[in-house]
């Protein structure tokens, strides 16, 4: 909704991504084909963090979130739902981060 309503960019729905993953897509980051990889330290509001997550009991690169401001990311956790997490300075959270992308 954020990308659609704020940036005018349509992203696939989760069930579309899940189908892609089951069909052999390597990661949720495949949706970012219109974006470009950026250094994590350059991430700004609206950029996407691609992270390790769990998919059907296996650790897979299936989780992503939107940077709300440098150092903070909005994402969804199964137990708590939508939340904002601090990734800057949190080594445990940083271990989940695979990369950052800027959609254009």
N, C-alpha and C positions, 0 to 999 in steps of 0.2 A: 504494500500500500504506500509506503514512504516513497519508493522510487516512482511509482505511477503518479501519485498525487503531487509530489514536490518537484520531481525531476523530469516527469513525462517519459520515463523509461519503463517499458513493460518487461517484467521478469517472469519466468515460468513459475507456475504454482508448485508447491511442494510435491504433490502427487505426480506432476510431470517430471520433476527431477528424480523422484524415486524410481520411476519407470526407466529413465535414462541410466541410473546406477545399476538397476537390475539387468539392463540390456548391455552392460559392459562399460559404461562411461567411467572413467577413472575417478572423477570427483565432481562435487557440486560446482567447483570453479569453472567447469566447462560452460556454465551459463554466462560467464564473464568474458565471452569471446569478443565483445565489443569494447572491452576495457583493456587496461594495460597494467602490468605489474609495477608496483612502486615500492620503494624501501619503507619498511614499517615506521621508521622515524619521520617520514614525510606524510603519513596518513592524516587526513583532515576530515571534517564533517562530511558525511555522504559516501566516504570510501568504504569498501567491503573488506572485512577480515575473513580469510578462509582458514578454517580450523579443523583439527581432528575431532571426530565425534564417534558415536556408536550407531551402527546400522545393523539391525538384526543380530545383535550380540557380538559384532566384530568391530574393532577399531578401524574406522575408515575416514577418509577426508571428506566428510559429509556435512560439516557444520559451518555456518557463516553468520556474520553479524554486521551491522552498520555502525561505523564510527560516528558517535554523536559529537565528540570533540576530541582533540588529541589526548590519548590516554584512556578514553572510555568507549566502550562498545555496547550497543543494544543488540541483544540476541535472546533466544528462547532456550530455557533449560526445562527438561521434562518435569522435574520436581516442583520448581517455583514458577514456571511460565516465563513470560517476558521479563527481562531484567537488564540492568546496566551493570557491567563489570569493568573494573579497572584492569587494564592490561599493562600499562606502563609501570614498571617497578615491581610487578608481581610475577616472579620467575615461574611459579607453578602454572599460572594462566598462560604465560608466554610459551611454555612447552607445548600448548595446544595450537598455537598460531603457526600456520604453514606459510602464509603470505598475505600481502595487502594488494588490493586492486582498485583502480579508479575507473569507473564506468563513464563513458562519454557518449 
